[in-house]
Amino acid sequence: MFVLGVDPGLTRCGYGLIRQEARHASVRSPAVAVSGGIIATDQRLDIPRRLSMLMEELKLLIEESRPDVVVVERVFFQANAKTAVGIGQAGGLALALADSAGCEIAQYSSNEVKLAVTGYGGATKLQVQRMISSLLGLNGLPSPPDVADALGLALCYLLNLPMREALIASGEPLSGVAAMRSGDG
């Protein structure tokens, strides 16, 4: 299973691709980071041009990596309204491109990622980076923060997968974007 995490942003959009292969139905192999990086746009360009550039890069990334799942950060609060708009636009592009590619889609807030990765929803960025590094067997901390956040999103999906599968097996309805995309809810 390939999971692509996207930390949306108009100036800096982080991405992280993680692979996890099942050994057999009840035991999963450790997750492995495959790639990560930043898609940057020049702030001096107008917004439509920047969105077009971001869309092309995300589309290419999805076409080349062929993820099974695309996980995009869900932003609930942003102090700077201009930043919030850019994050929303970038996130919307990622969601639309993932849907067009037929990928399963999931969204998590930063607190949900912190909880899944560290066990504490109020963890610091450094604590999250350290756990991501440990869980993925990286030689150092994932950097820059946009890449760490994207890897964290992908990892959050994988860490929540056993619970999601148990809910599906029990017949419980799923909620959210992932349920809508996969047809389970």
C-alpha positions as CSV (number, residue, x, y, z in Angstrom):
1,M,0.0,0.0,0.0
2,F,1.3,3.4,-1.0
3,V,0.0,6.4,1.0
4,L,0.7,10.0,-0.1
5,G,0.5,12.6,2.6
6,V,0.0,16.2,1.5
7,D,0.6,19.2,3.8
8,P,-1.1,21.9,1.7
9,G,0.2,25.3,1.2
10,L,0.4,27.7,-1.7
11,T,4.0,28.9,-1.1
12,R,5.3,25.5,0.2
13,C,3.3,22.3,-0.2
14,G,4.9,19.4,1.6
15,Y,4.5,15.8,0.4
16,G,5.5,12.4,1.8
17,L,5.1,9.0,0.4
18,I,5.0,5.9,2.6
19,R,4.9,2.2,1.7
20,Q,3.6,-0.6,3.9
21,E,3.2,-4.1,2.7
22,A,1.1,-6.7,4.4
23,R,2.9,-10.0,5.4
24,H,-0.4,-11.6,5.9
25,A,-3.9,-10.4,6.8
26,S,-3.4,-10.0,10.5
27,V,0.2,-8.7,10.6
28,R,1.5,-5.7,8.7
29,S,5.1,-4.9,7.9
30,P,6.7,-1.7,9.2
31,A,6.0,1.5,7.2
32,V,8.9,2.8,5.0
33,A,9.3,6.3,3.8
34,V,9.7,6.2,0.0
35,S,10.1,10.0,-0.7
36,G,9.3,13.4,0.5
37,G,9.7,17.0,-0.6
38,I,8.4,20.4,-1.2
39,I,6.5,21.9,-4.1
40,A,7.3,25.6,-3.9
41,T,5.7,28.5,-5.8
42,D,7.0,32.0,-6.1
43,Q,5.1,34.5,-4.0
44,R,5.7,37.2,-6.6
45,L,3.5,35.4,-9.2
46,D,-0.2,35.9,-9.2
47,I,-2.4,33.3,-7.4
48,P,-4.0,31.7,-10.5
49,R,-0.5,31.0,-11.9
50,R,0.8,29.6,-8.6
51,L,-2.3,27.4,-8.3
52,S,-1.7,26.2,-11.9
53,M,1.9,25.4,-11.1
54,L,1.0,23.6,-7.9
55,M,-1.8,21.6,-9.7
56,E,0.6,20.4,-12.4
57,E,3.3,19.3,-9.9
58,L,0.7,17.5,-7.7
59,K,-0.8,15.8,-10.7
60,L,2.6,14.6,-11.8
61,L,3.4,13.4,-8.3
62,I,0.2,11.4,-8.1
63,E,0.6,10.0,-11.7
64,E,4.2,8.9,-11.0
65,S,3.7,7.5,-7.4
66,R,0.3,6.0,-8.0
67,P,-0.7,6.1,-4.4
68,D,-3.6,4.0,-3.1
69,V,-4.5,6.7,-0.6
70,V,-4.0,10.4,-0.5
71,V,-4.2,12.1,2.9
72,V,-4.6,15.8,3.1
73,E,-4.3,17.9,6.2
74,R,-7.7,19.3,7.4
75,V,-7.2,22.8,8.7
76,F,-9.6,24.0,11.4
77,F,-7.9,27.3,12.4
78,Q,-5.4,29.7,10.9
79,A,-4.6,33.0,12.5
80,N,-3.7,34.6,9.2
81,A,-6.7,34.7,6.8
82,K,-4.5,35.1,3.7
83,T,-2.5,32.0,4.6
84,A,-5.7,30.1,5.4
85,V,-7.1,30.9,1.9
86,G,-3.9,29.6,0.2
87,I,-3.9,26.4,2.4
88,G,-7.6,25.8,1.5
89,Q,-6.9,26.3,-2.2
90,A,-3.9,24.0,-2.2
91,G,-5.8,21.4,-0.2
92,G,-8.7,21.6,-2.6
93,L,-6.4,20.9,-5.5
94,A,-4.9,17.9,-3.8
95,L,-8.4,16.5,-3.0
96,A,-9.7,17.0,-6.5
97,L,-6.6,15.5,-8.1
98,A,-6.7,12.5,-5.8
99,D,-10.4,12.0,-6.6
100,S,-9.7,12.3,-10.4
101,A,-7.0,9.6,-10.0
102,G,-9.3,7.3,-8.3
103,C,-7.4,7.3,-5.0
104,E,-9.0,6.7,-1.6
105,I,-9.0,10.0,0.2
106,A,-8.6,10.8,3.9
107,Q,-8.2,14.0,5.9
108,Y,-6.8,14.5,9.4
109,S,-6.2,17.6,11.5
110,S,-2.8,18.3,13.0
111,N,-4.1,17.2,16.4
112,E,-5.3,13.9,15.0
113,V,-1.8,13.3,13.5
114,K,-0.1,14.2,16.8
115,L,-2.4,11.8,18.7
116,A,-1.8,8.9,16.3
117,V,2.0,9.4,16.0
118,T,2.9,10.3,19.6
119,G,-0.2,9.3,21.7
120,Y,-0.7,12.9,22.7
121,G,-2.7,15.5,20.7
122,G,-0.7,18.4,22.2
123,A,2.7,17.1,21.2
124,T,5.3,19.6,19.9
125,K,6.5,19.6,16.3
126,L,9.9,18.3,17.6
127,Q,8.2,15.4,19.4
128,V,6.2,14.5,16.3
129,Q,9.3,14.7,14.1
130,R,11.2,12.4,16.5
131,M,8.4,9.8,16.5
132,I,8.0,9.9,12.7
133,S,11.8,9.3,12.4
134,S,11.6,6.4,14.9
135,L,8.5,4.8,13.3
136,L,9.8,5.1,9.8
137,G,13.4,4.1,10.7
138,L,14.9,7.4,9.4
139,N,18.5,8.3,10.0
140,G,17.5,11.8,11.1
141,L,14.5,14.1,11.7
142,P,12.4,14.6,8.6
143,S,12.9,18.1,7.4
144,P,11.7,20.7,6.5
145,P,8.6,20.8,8.7
146,D,6.3,20.6,5.7
147,V,7.8,17.2,4.8
148,A,7.6,16.0,8.4
149,D,3.9,17.0,8.4
150,A,3.2,15.2,5.2
151,L,4.9,12.0,6.3
152,G,2.9,12.4,9.6
153,L,-0.3,12.5,7.7
154,A,0.5,9.4,5.7
155,L,1.6,7.6,8.9
156,C,-1.5,8.7,10.7
157,Y,-3.6,6.9,8.0
158,L,-1.6,3.7,8.4
159,L,-1.7,3.8,12.2
160,N,-5.5,4.3,12.1
161,L,-6.0,1.5,9.5
162,P,-6.5,-1.4,11.9
163,M,-9.3,0.5,13.7
164,R,-10.9,1.5,10.3
165,E,-10.8,-2.1,9.2
166,A,-12.3,-3.3,12.4
167,L,-15.2,-0.8,12.0
168,I,-15.8,-1.9,8.5
169,A,-15.8,-5.6,9.6
170,S,-18.2,-4.8,12.4
171,G,-20.6,-3.2,10.0
172,E,-20.3,0.2,11.7
173,P,-20.8,3.1,9.3
174,L,-17.7,5.3,8.5
175,S,-17.9,9.0,8.5
176,G,-15.8,11.7,6.7
177,V,-14.1,12.1,3.4
178,A,-12.5,8.6,3.4
179,A,-15.9,6.9,3.8
180,M,-17.4,8.9,0.9
181,R,-14.5,8.2,-1.4
182,S,-14.3,4.5,-0.7
183,G,-18.1,4.0,-0.7
184,D,-18.2,2.6,2.8
185,G,-20.3,5.3,4.4
